[in-house]
Amino acid sequence: MFSEDFDQRIVSQGKYFFEQIRDEKPTLFNTKKWIGRTMAWVMSNDDFKTQLFSFISVFPSLQTSQALMQHLREYFLAKPDNLPPILRHLMKLGTRGGLLGNKVLQKLIAFNIKTIGKQFIIGETTFRAMLTLENLREKGYAFTVAALGEKTLTKEEEIHYQQTYLQLLNDMEHHKYEWTAFPMTGISLNYVQDWGSAPIMQISIKLSGLFSKINVMDFENSVQEILERLKPIYRKVIQLEGTLTIDMEMYQLKNITLEVFRRLRSDAEFKDYPHLGIVLQAYLKETSEDLSKLIDWGKLNHLPFEIRLVKGAYWDYERILAEQKGWESPVWLQKAQTDMAFETLAREILNNSNLCYFACGSHNIRSIASVWETAKELGVPSSRYEFQLLYGMAEPISKAIKEAGGHVRFYCPYGKIVAGMGYLIRRLIENTSNESFLRHSFVENLDTEVLLQNPQKLLKQV
């Protein structure tokens, strides 16, 4: 895919990043803190990890202390040796302490789950969220805010999800003239947009939250219903001179998501406003074809747009569902395949930087260094691409990119932690998995030469 010389430049840049973060750890893996110690135990015991994450996912529905104790016994007492000492002690407290002990245990568990959730969420109220965003901007980081919540189930939930975004945008409006745009690298002119071309106010949205009956078998109606709820949000975004990015979710919703994006971008009301983004997932086998079609469509209709490229957060779900249904897997089954696809797709996007503003969504330093060097080789202006990381993770990596002159934006979930339980579990699974780059880098301390290997070479070895 790349020449040996170019690959060496990627490795060299990756080593530079690693050198900048030597002896630093993300909060998630810092064993000097409670969260880090918990994650260390989780990663040392796969059985406990399964038990813990399953329990966290159902915890919000356990409204009584009796229900709590029943689930604790079902999830943990079958294999008590898997439990860390502190949890064994708490279990004894709940079992022997009667009703009072159960209530104390319930509050302790709720407190600790909330503590973990706060690591990844900018606030449960807009007031707290705005303070966090202000703090990020003071440190030189941009943001995109996403309201927490999985697929809605009722009309009332759809309306609530829409109103959450409208309220969020109204609160962001108060800061429109308070936050000064970041200058382009090396240029101190006073820009209206960050780094010359990126709006300050940015949000990301999942379409499944806007229509509870979203269904590929009801394709046209799903698209129309989603657009009806999405347009008021986009109008407000445009009023704030911001960016709306449409998140990609499960594979079954991919084509609906792409169609909503195309129709919104080409709508007569909005087509003169270029700041609409779409997320593409490198782990999907079809993404290369989807990207080519999007670029051709944009060129044909003279419609520039923005792309955030990510690896994908639903790998386990997609793989297991395909196995159960007897379908061919829609996702690459080897990590190296996804990593190679990411580098190939990123090059294609950067090669069309006059049409597409590019956001590199990855914590993998090999992937980041590849984008860095590809942009340099293709002569892409720094105002046409950025690096996006998840809030609360990989803090050392974001710092290294920014100090090297890169543009960094955090994906910032906002809302009640209970509503964000699905997001929380996906993040915990992703970052504690055996394939996690962050785990390899900050827990297992693998050699940088191993971490920066060309994924194409890894596949050839396999």
C-alpha positions as CSV (number, residue, x, y, z in Angstrom):
1,M,0.0,0.0,0.0
2,F,2.8,2.4,0.9
3,S,6.5,2.7,0.0
4,E,9.0,1.5,2.6
5,D,10.3,5.1,2.9
6,F,6.8,6.5,3.5
7,D,6.1,3.8,6.1
8,Q,9.3,4.7,7.9
9,R,8.2,8.3,8.1
10,I,5.0,7.1,9.7
11,V,7.0,5.1,12.3
12,S,9.3,8.0,13.0
13,Q,6.3,10.4,13.6
14,G,4.7,7.7,15.8
15,K,7.8,7.4,17.8
16,Y,7.9,11.1,18.3
17,F,4.4,11.0,19.7
18,F,5.3,8.2,22.0
19,E,8.3,10.1,23.2
20,Q,6.1,13.0,24.2
21,I,3.8,10.9,26.3
22,R,6.4,8.8,28.0
23,D,5.6,8.1,31.7
24,E,2.1,9.5,31.2
25,K,-1.2,7.4,31.5
26,P,-4.8,8.2,30.7
27,T,-7.0,8.4,33.8
28,L,-8.7,5.2,32.8
29,F,-5.5,3.3,33.2
30,N,-3.8,5.3,36.0
31,T,-3.6,2.8,38.9
32,K,-3.0,5.7,41.3
33,K,-6.7,6.4,40.9
34,W,-9.7,4.3,41.9
35,I,-10.9,4.0,38.2
36,G,-7.5,2.8,37.1
37,R,-7.3,0.2,39.8
38,T,-10.7,-1.1,38.9
39,M,-9.9,-1.3,35.2
40,A,-6.6,-3.1,36.1
41,W,-8.6,-5.8,37.9
42,V,-11.1,-5.9,35.0
43,M,-8.4,-6.5,32.4
44,S,-6.8,-9.2,34.5
45,N,-9.9,-11.3,34.8
46,D,-12.1,-11.8,31.7
47,D,-14.9,-13.6,33.7
48,F,-15.2,-10.7,36.1
49,K,-15.2,-8.2,33.2
50,T,-18.1,-10.0,31.6
51,Q,-20.0,-10.1,35.0
52,L,-19.2,-6.5,35.8
53,F,-20.2,-4.9,32.5
54,S,-23.4,-7.0,32.3
55,F,-24.3,-5.9,35.8
56,I,-23.6,-2.2,35.1
57,S,-25.8,-2.4,32.0
58,V,-28.9,-3.5,34.1
59,F,-28.1,-1.6,37.2
60,P,-30.4,1.5,36.3
61,S,-33.4,-0.8,36.2
62,L,-32.8,-2.2,39.7
63,Q,-35.2,0.1,41.7
64,T,-35.3,-1.8,45.0
65,S,-32.6,-3.1,47.3
66,Q,-34.1,-6.6,47.0
67,A,-33.7,-6.5,43.2
68,L,-30.1,-5.3,43.6
69,M,-29.1,-8.1,45.9
70,Q,-30.8,-10.7,43.7
71,H,-28.8,-9.5,40.7
72,L,-25.6,-9.3,42.7
73,R,-25.9,-12.9,43.7
74,E,-26.8,-14.0,40.1
75,Y,-23.9,-12.1,38.5
76,F,-21.1,-12.4,41.1
77,L,-21.7,-15.0,43.8
78,A,-21.5,-17.9,41.4
79,K,-17.8,-17.2,41.0
80,P,-16.8,-15.2,44.2
81,D,-13.1,-15.8,43.6
82,N,-13.3,-13.5,40.5
83,L,-14.3,-10.5,42.7
84,P,-11.7,-7.9,43.9
85,P,-11.4,-7.8,47.7
86,I,-13.3,-4.5,48.0
87,L,-16.4,-5.9,46.2
88,R,-16.3,-9.2,48.2
89,H,-16.3,-7.0,51.4
90,L,-19.3,-4.9,50.0
91,M,-21.2,-8.1,49.1
92,K,-20.8,-9.3,52.7
93,L,-22.0,-6.0,54.0
94,G,-25.1,-6.2,51.9
95,T,-25.8,-9.8,52.7
96,R,-25.3,-9.5,56.5
97,G,-26.6,-5.9,57.0
98,G,-30.2,-6.6,56.3
99,L,-32.3,-3.8,54.6
100,L,-30.0,-1.1,55.8
101,G,-27.0,-2.8,54.5
102,N,-28.7,-3.4,51.1
103,K,-29.5,0.3,50.9
104,V,-26.0,1.4,51.8
105,L,-24.6,-1.1,49.2
106,Q,-27.0,0.3,46.5
107,K,-25.8,3.8,47.2
108,L,-22.2,2.8,47.1
109,I,-22.6,1.0,43.8
110,A,-24.5,3.9,42.2
111,F,-21.8,6.3,43.4
112,N,-19.0,4.2,41.9
113,I,-20.8,3.7,38.6
114,K,-21.5,7.4,38.4
115,T,-17.8,8.1,39.1
116,I,-16.8,5.9,36.1
117,G,-19.5,7.6,34.0
118,K,-18.2,11.1,34.8
119,Q,-14.9,10.1,33.3
120,F,-16.4,10.0,29.9
121,I,-19.3,12.5,30.2
122,I,-18.9,16.4,30.2
123,G,-21.9,16.9,32.5
124,E,-25.4,15.8,33.4
125,T,-26.7,19.4,33.1
126,T,-26.1,22.0,30.5
127,F,-24.6,24.3,33.1
128,R,-21.9,21.7,34.0
129,A,-21.4,20.8,30.4
130,M,-20.8,24.5,29.4
131,L,-18.2,24.8,32.2
132,T,-16.4,21.7,30.9
133,L,-16.4,23.0,27.3
134,E,-15.1,26.3,28.5
135,N,-12.3,24.5,30.3
136,L,-11.4,22.5,27.2
137,R,-11.3,25.6,25.0
138,E,-9.0,27.4,27.5
139,K,-6.6,24.4,27.1
140,G,-6.7,24.8,23.3
141,Y,-9.1,21.9,22.5
142,A,-12.2,22.1,20.3
143,F,-15.4,20.1,20.9
144,T,-18.4,18.4,19.4
145,V,-21.2,17.6,21.8
146,A,-23.4,14.5,21.6
147,A,-26.5,14.0,23.7
148,L,-26.5,10.6,25.5
149,G,-29.2,8.0,24.8
150,E,-29.7,4.8,22.9
151,K,-32.4,4.1,20.4
152,T,-35.7,5.7,21.4
153,L,-38.8,3.5,22.0
154,T,-41.7,6.0,22.1
155,K,-42.9,9.2,20.5
156,E,-42.3,11.0,23.8
157,E,-38.7,9.9,23.8
158,E,-38.2,11.1,20.3
159,I,-39.5,14.5,21.2
160,H,-37.4,14.6,24.3
161,Y,-34.2,13.7,22.3
162,Q,-34.9,16.5,19.8
163,Q,-35.7,19.0,22.5
164,T,-32.5,18.1,24.4
165,Y,-30.5,19.2,21.4
166,L,-32.5,22.4,20.9
167,Q,-32.0,23.3,24.5
168,L,-28.3,22.4,24.3
169,L,-27.9,24.7,21.3
170,N,-29.8,27.5,23.0
171,D,-27.4,27.3,25.9
172,M,-24.4,27.2,23.6
173,E,-25.7,30.3,21.9
174,H,-24.8,32.3,25.0
175,H,-21.1,31.6,24.4
176,K,-21.1,32.3,20.7
177,Y,-19.2,35.5,21.1
178,E,-17.3,34.6,24.3
179,W,-15.2,31.8,22.8
180,T,-12.4,33.1,20.6
181,A,-11.6,31.0,17.5
182,F,-8.3,29.1,17.5
183,P,-5.8,30.6,14.9
184,M,-4.3,28.6,12.1
185,T,-0.9,27.1,13.0
186,G,1.7,29.8,13.0
187,I,-0.8,32.5,12.0
188,S,-2.3,34.8,14.6
189,L,-5.1,36.4,12.6
190,N,-8.5,36.7,14.3
191,Y,-10.6,34.0,12.7
192,V,-14.4,33.4,13.1
193,Q,-13.8,29.7,12.8
194,D,-11.3,27.4,14.5
195,W,-8.0,26.9,12.6
196,G,-9.4,28.9,9.7
197,S,-12.3,26.7,8.6
198,A,-13.8,24.7,11.5
199,P,-16.9,26.2,13.2
200,I,-16.6,26.6,17.0
201,M,-20.1,25.3,17.8
202,Q,-20.3,21.6,16.9
203,I,-22.7,18.8,17.8
204,S,-23.0,15.1,16.8
205,I,-26.3,13.2,16.7
206,K,-27.5,9.6,16.4
207,L,-30.5,9.3,14.1
208,S,-32.1,6.4,16.0
209,G,-32.9,8.8,18.7
210,L,-35.1,10.9,16.5
211,F,-37.4,8.1,15.3
212,S,-38.4,5.1,17.4
213,K,-39.7,3.1,14.5
214,I,-36.6,3.5,12.3
215,N,-36.6,0.4,10.1
216,V,-34.8,-0.5,6.9
217,M,-37.9,-2.3,5.7
218,D,-39.7,1.0,6.0
219,F,-36.9,2.9,4.4
220,E,-38.6,6.0,2.8
221,N,-40.9,6.7,5.8
222,S,-37.9,6.3,8.2
223,V,-35.9,8.9,6.2
224,Q,-38.8,11.3,6.0
225,E,-39.6,11.1,9.7
226,I,-36.0,11.6,10.7
227,L,-35.6,14.6,8.4
228,E,-38.7,16.2,9.9
229,R,-37.2,16.0,13.4
230,L,-33.6,16.8,12.3
231,K,-34.3,19.9,10.3
232,P,-35.2,22.2,13.2
233,I,-31.9,21.1,14.9
234,Y,-29.9,21.9,11.8
235,R,-31.6,25.3,11.4
236,K,-30.4,26.2,14.9
237,V,-26.9,24.9,14.1
238,I,-26.7,27.1,11.1
239,Q,-28.0,30.1,13.1
240,L,-25.0,29.5,15.4
241,E,-22.7,29.1,12.4
242,G,-21.9,25.6,13.7
243,T,-21.4,22.1,12.4
244,L,-23.8,19.1,12.6
245,T,-22.3,15.7,12.3
246,I,-24.5,12.6,11.8
247,D,-23.1,9.7,13.7
248,M,-23.0,6.2,12.2
249,E,-24.6,3.5,14.3
250,M,-25.3,-0.2,13.7
251,Y,-24.7,-1.6,10.2
252,Q,-28.5,-2.2,9.6
253,L,-29.0,1.6,9.8
254,K,-26.1,2.5,7.5
255,N,-28.0,3.1,4.3
256,I,-30.7,5.1,6.0
257,T,-28.1,7.3,7.7
258,L,-26.3,7.9,4.4
259,E,-29.6,8.8,2.7
260,V,-30.6,11.2,5.4
261,F,-27.2,12.9,5.1
262,R,-27.4,13.2,1.3
263,R,-31.0,14.7,1.4
264,L,-30.2,17.1,4.2
265,R,-27.0,18.3,2.5
266,S,-28.7,18.8,-0.9
267,D,-31.9,20.3,0.5
268,A,-32.6,23.6,-1.2
269,E,-32.9,25.3,2.2
270,F,-29.4,24.2,3.3
271,K,-27.3,23.4,0.3
272,D,-25.3,26.7,0.4
273,Y,-24.2,25.9,4.0
274,P,-21.2,23.5,3.8
275,H,-20.8,22.4,7.5
276,L,-22.7,19.1,7.6
277,G,-20.7,16.0,8.5
278,I,-21.1,12.3,8.2
279,V,-19.3,9.5,10.1
280,L,-17.8,6.5,8.3
281,Q,-16.6,3.3,10.0
282,A,-13.4,1.7,8.8
283,Y,-14.4,-1.7,10.1
284,L,-17.3,-2.1,7.6
285,K,-16.3,-3.8,4.4
286,E,-18.6,-1.6,2.4
287,T,-17.1,1.7,3.5
288,S,-14.7,2.0,0.7
289,E,-17.5,1.8,-1.8
290,D,-19.7,4.2,0.3
291,L,-16.9,6.7,0.4
292,S,-16.3,6.6,-3.4
293,K,-20.0,7.2,-4.0
294,L,-20.2,10.0,-1.5
295,I,-17.2,11.8,-3.1
296,D,-18.6,11.3,-6.6
297,W,-22.0,12.6,-5.4
298,G,-20.4,15.7,-3.8
299,K,-18.4,16.5,-6.9
300,L,-21.3,16.1,-9.2
301,N,-23.6,18.3,-7.2
302,H,-20.9,20.8,-6.0
303,L,-21.6,20.1,-2.4
304,P,-18.6,20.1,0.0
305,F,-19.1,18.2,3.3
306,E,-17.2,16.9,6.3
307,I,-16.2,13.3,7.1
308,R,-15.2,11.9,10.5
309,L,-13.5,8.5,10.0
310,V,-13.6,6.1,13.0
311,K,-12.8,2.4,13.4
312,G,-16.3,1.6,14.7
313,A,-17.7,0.8,18.2
314,Y,-20.2,-2.0,17.5
315,W,-17.8,-4.7,16.4
316,D,-18.9,-7.4,18.9
317,Y,-22.6,-6.7,18.1
318,E,-22.1,-6.9,14.3
319,R,-20.0,-10.0,14.4
320,I,-22.3,-11.9,16.8
321,L,-25.4,-10.9,15.0
322,A,-24.0,-12.1,11.7
323,E,-23.0,-15.4,13.2
324,Q,-26.5,-15.9,14.7
325,K,-28.2,-15.1,11.5
326,G,-25.8,-17.1,9.3
327,W,-24.9,-13.9,7.4
328,E,-21.5,-12.9,6.1
329,S,-19.9,-10.6,8.6
330,P,-20.2,-6.9,7.5
331,V,-17.1,-6.0,9.5
332,W,-13.5,-7.0,9.1
333,L,-12.7,-9.8,11.5
334,Q,-9.1,-8.9,12.1
335,K,-7.9,-5.7,13.7
336,A,-5.1,-5.3,11.2
337,Q,-7.7,-5.3,8.4
338,T,-9.6,-2.5,10.0
339,D,-6.4,-0.6,10.6
340,M,-5.3,-1.0,7.0
341,A,-8.8,0.1,5.8
342,F,-8.5,3.2,8.0
343,E,-5.2,4.3,6.5
344,T,-6.5,3.6,2.9
345,L,-9.8,5.5,3.5
346,A,-8.0,8.4,5.2
347,R,-5.7,8.8,2.2
348,E,-8.7,8.9,-0.1
349,I,-10.4,11.6,1.9
350,L,-7.3,13.7,2.2
351,N,-6.8,13.3,-1.5
352,N,-10.1,15.1,-1.9
353,S,-9.5,17.8,0.7
354,N,-10.9,20.5,-1.5
355,L,-14.3,18.8,-1.2
356,C,-14.1,17.0,2.2
357,Y,-13.0,18.4,5.5
358,F,-11.5,15.5,7.4
359,A,-11.7,14.5,11.0
360,C,-9.4,11.6,12.0
361,G,-11.3,9.8,14.8
362,S,-8.7,7.4,16.5
363,H,-6.6,6.9,19.6
364,N,-4.2,4.6,17.7
365,I,-0.9,6.4,17.3
366,R,0.0,4.4,14.2
367,S,-3.3,5.6,12.6
368,I,-2.7,9.2,13.7
369,A,0.8,9.2,12.5
370,S,-0.3,7.8,9.1
371,V,-2.8,10.6,8.7
372,W,-0.2,13.1,9.8
373,E,2.3,12.0,7.2
374,T,-0.3,11.4,4.4
375,A,-1.5,15.0,4.8
376,K,2.0,16.2,4.6
377,E,2.8,14.2,1.5
378,L,-0.3,15.3,-0.3
379,G,0.2,18.9,0.7
380,V,-3.2,19.2,2.5
381,P,-3.5,22.5,4.3
382,S,-3.7,22.2,8.1
383,S,-7.0,24.0,7.9
384,R,-8.6,21.0,6.1
385,Y,-8.1,18.3,8.7
386,E,-8.2,17.6,12.4
387,F,-7.8,14.8,15.0
388,Q,-10.8,13.8,17.1
389,L,-10.6,11.8,20.4
390,L,-13.2,10.7,22.9
391,Y,-13.5,12.9,26.0
392,G,-12.0,11.3,29.1
393,M,-9.7,9.0,27.2
394,A,-6.2,9.2,25.8
395,E,-5.4,12.6,27.4
396,P,-1.7,12.1,26.8
397,I,-2.2,11.5,23.1
398,S,-4.3,14.6,22.7
399,K,-1.7,16.6,24.4
400,A,1.1,15.2,22.2
401,I,-0.9,16.0,19.0
402,K,-1.7,19.6,20.1
403,E,1.9,20.3,21.1
404,A,3.1,19.1,17.8
405,G,0.9,21.6,16.1
406,G,-2.1,19.4,15.3
407,H,-5.7,20.4,15.7
408,V,-7.6,18.4,18.3
409,R,-11.3,18.1,19.0
410,F,-13.0,16.1,21.7
411,Y,-16.2,14.1,21.1
412,C,-18.1,15.1,24.3
413,P,-21.1,13.0,25.5
414,Y,-23.6,15.0,27.5
415,G,-26.6,14.0,29.7
416,K,-27.7,11.7,32.4
417,I,-25.4,8.8,33.0
418,V,-28.3,6.4,33.2
419,A,-29.3,7.3,29.7
420,G,-25.7,6.9,28.6
421,M,-25.2,3.4,30.0
422,G,-25.0,1.8,26.5
423,Y,-22.3,4.3,25.5
424,L,-20.5,3.7,28.8
425,I,-20.4,0.0,28.3
426,R,-19.2,0.3,24.7
427,R,-16.3,2.5,25.8
428,L,-15.3,0.2,28.6
429,I,-15.4,-2.9,26.4
430,E,-13.5,-1.1,23.6
431,N,-10.8,0.2,25.8
432,T,-10.3,-3.0,27.9
433,S,-10.4,-5.4,25.0
434,N,-7.3,-7.5,24.1
435,E,-7.1,-5.5,20.9
436,S,-7.3,-2.1,22.4
437,F,-4.4,0.2,21.4
438,L,-4.7,2.2,24.6
439,R,-4.4,-1.1,26.6
440,H,-1.4,-2.2,24.6
441,S,0.2,1.2,25.0
442,F,-0.5,2.2,28.6
443,V,-1.2,-1.1,30.4
444,E,0.9,-3.8,28.7
445,N,3.6,-1.3,27.6
446,L,4.2,-3.1,24.3
447,D,7.3,-2.0,22.4
448,T,6.7,1.0,20.1
449,E,8.1,-1.0,17.1
450,V,5.3,-3.5,17.6
451,L,2.6,-0.8,18.2
452,L,3.6,1.1,15.0
453,Q,3.8,-1.9,12.7
454,N,2.3,-1.5,9.2
455,P,-1.1,-3.3,9.3
456,Q,-0.5,-4.5,5.7
457,K,2.7,-6.3,6.8
458,L,0.9,-7.8,9.8
459,L,-1.8,-9.3,7.5
460,K,0.9,-10.7,5.2
461,Q,2.4,-12.4,8.2
462,V,-0.9,-13.9,9.2
